[in-house]
C-alpha cells in the first residue's frame, strides 16, 4: 500500500447540524421548538455528553419542531409527542425511535430545568430501551491468526496490536500522537492517552507489549509519520481490518469495536482489572448508532 492515501480517503470535516454562527434568542414559553434549537445545542455542547450527542439530539429536536410547526412551547402536549412518535414508528426501526424519544425527553427535561416550562409534556413518556445482542468476539486462536496475517505490514500489525492490547476507543485512536509513546524503557513501553477540556480527567497511562517497539519504529519510518499516529479516515482503517481478516481466513466480521470487545473479555478471563467504561462498552457498544 502506498504511504499516501488517495483523495477518496481524505478526512472529512463533520460540520454538524448548526451553522458556524447562530443567534441564541432569550427563551420563553412563547417560543417555538425551532427557536430554542440554538440554545439547546449550546447546552449540550457545554455538558458532559459525547462528541456526537449535541448534533444528534439537536437534529432530532429540530425534526420534532418541524412536526409541531409554529406551536408555542406552552401549548405542546403529551399527545403531540405521542403523535410524532407514532409517525416515526411507521418508517423507522424500534431502536432508532427509542433514541429519538431519548432526545426529545432530554430536551423537555432541559426546558423544565431552565424553568421555561412548569409542566413537562414528556415527563410521563416511557420507552423501552432496545438492547442489541452481545457482540461477537474473537477467540485466542483467531486473535493469533489475525496478528499473523497483519504482521506482513507494520501499519496493519500496529493497528491490530494496539486495539487488542489496550482497548482504545476509536476517537482515542485518531488522537494518538508520536509524543504520547514512551519507549525510554524498551522492556516496559508505555502510552499516554490524552484528552482535552472536560474529558481531561480520562487521561491515563497504559502499558504496552514490548514487541510493539520495533513495529512502531518500522511503521513510522515506512509511512513517513510525523505527528498523528494514524492520519487516516475511519473508513480507511476499517478497510485495513477487513482486508487483514480476509488474509487470516476469519469468517467473523472484524472491526475496531469487535477488537475492543475482545480486549475486555480477554482481560476478564485473565482476572485483570479494567475500568468501567471498557466493561460498559463490551455490553452496550451496539447501542450507539455510530459504529465503524
DAPE-V360619 format. One line per field, one symbol per residue. ss: DSSP state (@ for helix, = for strand, . for the rest). psi: psi as a letter, one per 40 degrees, with the letter a starting at -180 (. if undefined). Layout:
ss->???
psi->???
//
This chain:
ss->......@@@......................=@@@@@@@@@@@@@@......@@@@@@@@@@@@@@@@...=@@@..@@@@@@@@@@@@@@..@@@@@@@@@@@@@@@@@@@@..........................@@@@@@@@@@@...@@@@@@@@@@@@@...@@@@@@.=@@@==.......====...@@@@@@.====....@@@@@@@@@@@.....=.....@@@@@@@@@@@@@@........@@@@@@@@@@@@@@......@@@@@@@@@@@@.....
psi->iidhiiddehhihheaeiidhihhihhieeiidddedddddddddeigiidddddddddddddddddebehiddehidddddddddddedeiiddddddddddddddddddddefdhdhheedehiihhhhiihiiihidddddddddddeehdddddddddddedfiiddddeehideehhfdheegiihhhiiibeedeeiihiiiidedddddddddddefhdchdgfiiddddddddddddddefheihhiddddddddddddddefihiiddddddddedeeiehi.
//
